[in-house]
Amino acid sequence: MNARVHQPQQPAVHSNQHASSYYAATANQQLAYPPLAGEELADVCIVGGGFSGLNTAIELAQKGFSVVLVEAHQIGWGASGRNGGQLIRGVGHGVEQFASVIGQEGVRNLKLMGLEAVEIVRRRVEQFNIDCDLTWGYCDLANKPAHMDDFAEDKAELESLGYRHELRLLQPEQMHQVVGSDRYAGGMIDMGSGHLHPLNLALGEAAAAASLGVKLFEHSAVTRIDYGPQVTVHTASGQVRAKTLVLACNAYLNGLNGKLGGKVLPAGSYVIATEPLSPAQARNLIPQNMALCDQRVTVDYFRLSADNRLLFGGACHYSGRDPADIAAYMRPKMLQVFPHLKDVKIDYQWGGMIGIGANRLPQIGRLKDQANVYHAQAYAGHGVNATHLAGQLLAEAISGQQGGGFELFDKVPHMTFPGGKHLRSPLLALGMAWYRLREAVGLV
């Protein structure tokens, strides 16, 4: 029997409305902020209403700064409101590569900040009583036995860093404790990571920012920026004059700043959500209600929603072209992991852009030729925690705090992708295809 697939209308890439996702359908509040009209004055203007912008705004407002935030679409419209909802420890990939720039102590501090980033989310949810289905428990999934050696090293390192949450290695015969699939060669449980409803988190943080005096404006795309000792940010119907500017657009920078835009590559990522499963079905799939993620180049990540749907995502695309039918594209990937879901209906399908940098370290810093312009971008698909860390670090730097983590991130150089605006995505897609081929034949 062919399973029925319900396909809600997929919004155009540049629609001002939220993607037709499970998250948009289950948002627990409907916030509406006006478009910018006329002139606003502020200490800091933030461009971008995702996690980076919202958390920078919260941190700055708590330090006494006046803040105006402008968003081209709606709060949480980009990756912050569309992602897989996995809250996983760490920032960057292979941070040891930066030892020549920031030293071994700097590398250790980056690793510690990767742990602190999750705690920032924990505290934010608790402080503002944000209802976002925050659930603790995560498992790294080994696709081959060699990955277990990596997990053992990760576990030892985390323990050496003083990680306070339970870590446990699982052998192949133990995997049904966490996932109802025979696909994996082992795993590592981490009870300090977990999952949540990202759009509800973003909406809760917007309400928190507003309660602290931050002025938020939606449907206010920036058309031009005048740089200088005082920055002027222009939209179609207004402008913001501020001493300091924060660009927090990530993959949706859209040519607003060419120097930053060349260092981040927008890549498509996709998620499907099944119809609600019975409690027994849900327990069979993910017995401990954890978030799970495998180790392949084109990762699979999945979890249960609060109403027992399977949310299954991955398939990072560098080509710049979205699948014509996301459900048809993602469903076979889901069935490779859970073949017994062949008759389960897909209720939601959506995608969006994540931002990726060449070295996979979040780009948190300031423009070298504009000391009052700060930025945060390129989270490489692990932004739920890293964006919250970015907000804290940017606020510390803007307020003049010295010796924090901002300087470490700002020291790391970031390559501009070759090929320019039109060729960099095809070039990287070709490179990633080669890497996937090597993975398939066991060379990586």
DONU-367055 format. One record per residue: y, z, x of N, C-alpha, C in turn. Coordinates in steps of 0.05 Angstrom, whole numbers, plus 5000, padded with zeros to 4 digits. Each point is the difference from the previous one (the first is absolute). Example, Ala and Ser with C-alpha at 12.3 -4.5 7.8 and 13.67 -1.06 7.14 Angstrom:
# residues 2
488651565264502450004982502450005018;502149864993502450015016502250144985;
This chain:
# residues 444
497650005017502450004983502550005018;501949834994502550005014501850234990;501150155019501850224993502649884989;501250134981502649924990502250105019;501949835005502250085018502649974985;501350234995502650004988502149965021;501749794997501949935020502850024989;501350235004502850024992501749805015;502249924987501749805013501050115027;499749845021500950085026502949925004;501750195006502849945002500649825025;502149854998500949845023500750195023;499849905024500550165024502750134998;502049864989502750105001500950124973;498150064982500650134975501350275005;502050074983501350265003498350224988;497949934985498350214988497750075018;498950244995497650085016497749814996;498449975021497549844997498350114977;498549824988498350084977497550155010;500550235011497950165013499050234982;497950125008499150244987502150225003;501450005022502050215004502449974980;500949754997502249964981499150074972;497549944993499050064973499750304995;499850165022499550294996502350165013;502349885003502350155010500650234981;500650235010500350244983503050054994;501849835009502850024992501249725003;501949954983501549745002502850065008;500649955025502750055011501649745000;502550014995501749775001502750075013;500649875022502550055013501749744998;502650034998501749774995500349825024;500849754996500749835023502650105012;500349955025502550085014502349834989;502250134992502449874990502450135013;501849845011502350115012499450105028;501650195009499850105028499050295000;498250065018499050275005500650075029;500750255005500350105027497950225005;498950005024497950195007499850045030;498850235007499450045028497949805009;498049954983497749835007499449824977;499749745006498949814980497249935009;498150014981497249935005499449754984;498849805012499149764987497050014997;499050024976497150014996499250254984;498849964977499250234983497050055000;498849985024497250085003499850275013;497650075010499750275012501850055023;500549805017501750055023502850064991;501149844983502850054991500250254984;498250054982500150244983499950265016;498150005020499750255015502250045020;501149785011502450035017502350124983;500349904975502150104983499650294993;497650084994499450294994500750175024;499049925024500550165024503050025006;501449784997502950005006501650174980;499349974974501350164980499650305004;497650075009499550285005501550105024;501049825017501650085023503049984994;500749934975502850004992501449735002;498649785005501349745001500349884972;502149854996500249834976498549745005;498349924981498249775003500249824976;500149745006499749794979497649835008;498249964981497649845005500149764981;499649765011500049764984497349865003;498949924977497449874999500349734985;498849795012500349744989498649974973;497850154995498449974976500050274985;497750135000499850274988498950195021;500550264996499050205018496949975002;499049985025497149985004499049724994;501749805000499249724992498149885021;500550065026498449875021497450155005;499350015026497450125007499850294992;502250154998499850284993498950044972;500449824982499050034973497549834994;499049865021497749824995497650065017;500250175020497950035020497550134989;498050035018497450114991500150304994;502250135007500250284993498550185019;499349905024498550175019501950145019;499850265002501750165017498350095023;500349875023498250035023501650095024;498950195015501350105024500649785020;501950055017500549825023502349804995;501249925023501949785000499349815022;500149754995499449805021497149975006;499449815017497349935007499850005031;498350175011499850015029502550085014;501150234993502650085011499950055030;497750015012499850045029501349775015;500249764987501249775013502950055007;501350204988502850055005500550215021;498050095014500350215020501949915022;500049755008501849915022502950014992;500550024974502850014990500850284994;498350154987500850274990498450225014;498249945018498450205014497850114983;498250145014497750124986500950214980;502050165007501050204981501249874975;501349775004501149854977497849904982;497849905013497749914984498850234984;499850235013498950234985501850074977;502649995004501950064979499849804977;499649755006499649804979497650074983;497850085013497650084986500550244982;501550195010500650244984501849934976;501949815005501649924977498449854979;497949865009498249874981498650204981;499650245010498850214983502250134983;502350055012502250124985500949824977;499849735003500949824979498750064974;497450055000498550064975501150274988;500650195018501050264990502749964987;501649815009502649954988499649924971;498149824995499349924973499150244983;498350165012499050244986502350174991;501950055019502350184994501849874979;500449745002501949874982498950024971;497449964997498850014973500350294989;499450195018500250284991502850094994;501949935017502850094997501249904974;499549744993501249884977498149974976;497650135003498150004978499549724989;499349825018499649724993497249954991;499749904976497449944988499149725009;498349995020499149745011497050005007;498550174986497150005003499150045029;501450165015499350055028497350145002;498249885015497250105002499249995029;498850215010499350025028497149925005;499649865021497349915008500049715007;499149935024500049725009497549975018;499049755002497749955018500449725013;500050015026499849755016497249904999;499649744995497449884997499349835024;497750045012499049855023498649754990;500949775010498749744993497649955019;500050135023497849975019499850265016;497650045013499650265014502150065021;501149805013502050055021502450144989;500649964974502350144989499650304999;497650094999499550295000500850135027;499849855022501050105025503050034999;501449814987502950024997500750244983;498550054979500650224983499650275014;497950025017499550245015502450065019;501049785012502350045018502550084984;500449884976502250074984499850304991;497750084993499650284991500650195023;499049945024500650185023503050015006;501349774998502850005006501650154979;499449964975501450144979499750305003;497650095007499550285004501650115024;500349835021501550085023503050024993;500949854980502850024991500550234981;497950154994500350234982500049924970;498749784993499849914973498750224983;501350084978499150234986498149944976;499449754996498449934976497149935009;498250024981497249945005499649715008;498549975022499049735009497050025003;498649794990497150015001498949725003;498249965019498749755004497649974981;499649774989497749954982498249785012;497550065001498049805009499349814977;498849775006499449814979498650114975;498150185006498450114977501750204983;502450075010501750194985502249864985;500249745002502349854989500250014970;497750044987500150014970501450264991;500650185018501650234993502849924992;501049775012502749934996500449724987;498049825002500349734989497349894990;500049894976497649894989499549725009;499749965026499549745012498350035024;498449795006498350015024501249835022;502549954999501349815018500850135027;500050265002501450135023498050155018;500850005026498450115021500750295006;501650124984500950285004502950034992;501150235005502850054992501050265012;502650044995501350255008501850104977;499350244990501650124979502450145012;502349974987502550135008501250124975;500050264998501050134976503050055001;501349915021502950015002501449754993;498549794992501149764990499049974971;501149804985499149984973501249754986;500750034974501049784985501950094978;501649824989502050074980500849754985;501750044979501249784985502749945013;500249785015502449965016502549954984;499849854978502549954985501050264987;498250174990501050254989501250185022;498949985024501350155022502849895005;500349745002502649885004502050074978;499149994975501850074978500850295001;498150175008500650295002501950055023;499849855021501950035023502749894993;500149794984502749904991501450214983;498550124982501250214983500950245017;498450065021500850225018502549935015;500249755010502449925014502550014982;499749914976502250004981500950294994;498150184998500650284995501550135023;499849885024501450105023502749875004;500749824982502649875002500049725011;497749895006499949735010500649814977;501749795005500649804981498149765004;498449944980498149795001500849764983;499849765010500649764985497749805002;499049914977497949805000501249734994;498349795002500849724995502649945014;500150085025502449975016499349895028;499249755000499249875025502549975018;499650065026502149985019500449715008;502449914998500749725007501249965028;501250215010501349995026500550285011;499950025026500750265013502249945020;502250154999502149995020499550245019;499349945025499550215019502650095014;499950245011502350115014499950304999;502150145009500150294999499650104972;501049854980499450054972498549754990;497750054988498449784990500749954970;500149754993500449924972497649844991;498750104979497649864989500949884974;499649734997500949864977497649934982;500450024974498249894980501549814982;498749894980501349804983502450124985;499850264994502150124983501350245012;499550065025501250245012499750015030;500950225011499750045028499950305006;498850075023499850275009501250015028;501950185004501150055027498950265010;498950005024498650235010500350025031;499950245010500050045029497449905013;497950034985497349955011498449834980;498449825011498349834983497050045008;498350024980497150005005498749774986;498649835015498649774988497150084997;499150034975497350094995498649814981;500049745008498949794982497249915007;499150065025497349945009499449704996;497949934986499249724998501949844982;501850134986501849874982502949995011;500249995026502749985013501349734993;498449794997500949744989502549895014;499950015027502249875015502650165001;499950254990502550165000501050065028;498150045018500750045028498049855017;500949795014498249835014498550135023;501350185014498850145022497650174991;500450154979497950164989497849834987;500949804986498149834985498049865018;500849935024498249875018497850185012;500350264996498150195012498050114979;500349914975498150094980498949764985;497450004997498749774987499150094972;501049874979499050064973497149904997;498250164990497249924996499250104972;498549834986499250064973497650185000;500050204982497750184995499650024970;497550044992499349964972498250234990;500350064974498550224988499149914972;497650094993499049974972499350274989;500150034974499350254987498049944978;497850134999498049954979500850144974;498649944979500250164976499250295006;500750194983499150275005497050025000;498950145020497150045002499250264986;497650034993499050254990500050215022;500150254993499950215022497649975017;497749924989497549975016500349765019;501249784990500449775017501950075023;502150134994502050085020498750185022;498450194991498750185019498049855018;498849804988498149845015501449845022;502349904994501549845019501250175023;501550204992501450175020499650294991;497850125008499250264990502050225004;501649995022501950225005502949914995;500449784986502749904993501849975024;498949895021501649965025501249725000;502049975018500849735008498249915023;499449745001498249905020501249745012;499449955025501049765014498149935022;499349745002498249915022501649925025;498649895020501249965026500349705007;499649834981500249715006502949915003;500449775012502749895003501349974973;498649884981501049974973498850234984;501250235001498850254990499449994970;498050144992499650084972500950294997;501550064980500750284994499750044970;499150234992499650044972499950304994;500450054974500050284990499949994969;499850234988500150034971502850074991;500849904977502550094988499550254984;502250124990499750254984498449954975;500049754990498449954975497449845007;499050045024497349915008499849695001;502149875008499849715007499449995030;498649795008499849955029502449825008;501550095019502249855011499049895027;499849745003498849885024502049805012;500650045025502149835013499249915028;501849835010499649905028500849715002;498549865017500349705003502849935009;500950115023502749945010500349705006;502149884989500549715003502549965017;499849845021502349945017501149724995;498849864981500749724996502649974985;500950214986502349984983499449894972;497449944994499349904974498150204987;500750084976498350184984497749854987;497750134996497949874985500949934972;499149774989500849914974499050204979;497750125005498850194981499050245017;501650215000499450235017497350134992;499550024974497550134991497649845010;500149734997497849835009499650025030;502250045014499950025030498850275009;500950214986499250275009497350094989;499349904976497550104988497649975017;499549775014497649985017500050205022;502350085010500250205021499150274989;500950064976499250254987497050014996;498949774992497149994994498350015025;501149935023498550035025499550305005;501950164992499850295004498550134977;500649924975498950114976498849784983;497749895007498949784984499350084971;499650254995499350094973502450004981;502449925010502349974982500449724990;497949835002500349724993500849964971;499550184982500749974972502450164992;501350115020502450174994502549824999;501750054980502449844996502250085019;501549805009502450055016502450004982;501550224999502250034981502749925013;500350055026502549955014499549875027;501949835007499949865026502949975009;500550065025502749975010500049985031;502249925011500349985028502950065008;500549995026502650045011500049985029;502450035012500349965029500150265015;498550025021500350225019501349895025;501250175016501449915024498350085025;499649815018498450055023501549925025;500050175020501249945026497949935020;500849885022498149895020498350225012;501250245004498550225014498950204980;500449964974499050174979501150295000;502250045014501450264998502449974981;500450194982502449984983502549975016;501849834991502549955014502250184988;500550225013502050194991502150035022;502549924994501950005022502849924990;501749925019502649904993500549745015;501849844989500749755013501450055027;499249865020501150055027503049935001;500949804985502849925000501650114977;498750174983501450134978499050284997;501350195014499050275002499950154974;501449904980500150134974498249874979;498149825010498149874982497250075008;498650134982497350105004498049844983;497550015008498049854985497350135001;498349934981497250094999498449784987;497949915013498449774989497349985015;498449814991497549925014497950235001;499150094977498150224999497149905001;499649745001497349885004497950104979;500950044976498150084979499350294999;501450175016499550294999502650154996;501549904980502750104997500550244983;498050094984500650224982500950245015;498650075021500950235016502249935020;499749775013501949935021502949964990;500349904975502649974989501450274996;498450204993501150274996500950125027;498449955020500850085027502549865008;500249744995502449845007502550124987;499850084975502350124987500950255014;498250165008500750255014501349945027;498849815015501049945027502749874998;500449824981502649864998502250214993;499450184981502050204993500750185023;498050075016500550175023501949855020;499449755005501749855018502849964990;500349934975502649954988501750265000;498750234997501450255000500650105028;499149855021500650075028498050185013;497750054987497950175012498849855024;499850145023499049885024497250105006;498549845015497450105009497749984980;500549864978497949974979498349765005;498449944980498249775003501449734998;502449994989501449754997500349865027;500750155021500449885026497449875011;497750114994497549895009499549724987;500449994974499649744986502149805010;502550095003502149825007499749885028;498550145018499649905027498149775002;498149994981497949805001501149724993;499749805018501049734994498149864980;501249824984498449864981500549705003;497849855003500249725004500949854975;501649795004500749824979497749804998;499049964976497849814996500849725007;498349855015500749735007499849814976;501349785002499749794979502250004980;501850205000502150004981499150064972;501849994981499550084972497749844988;499749745006498149834986497349985014;499950065025497549965015498550265007;501550234999498750245011497650084982;500249974974497750084983497649825004;500349735000497649835006498850055027;501750065021498950055026498350265000;501050204987498550264999497549964983;500249854978497649954984497849875016;500849825017498049865017498850205020;501750175012499050215018498150194987;500750094975498350194986497449874992;500049744993497549864994498150005024;501149975024498450015024498950285004;501650204995499150285004497850064980;500249904975497950054980497549865008;500249765012497649865009498650165022;501550115019498950175021498650254988;501350114980498950244987497349934987;499949764987497649924985497649965019;500549915024497849955019499650245019;501350224994499550255015501450035026;502249845005501450035025502150215000;500750114977501950224998498950214981;
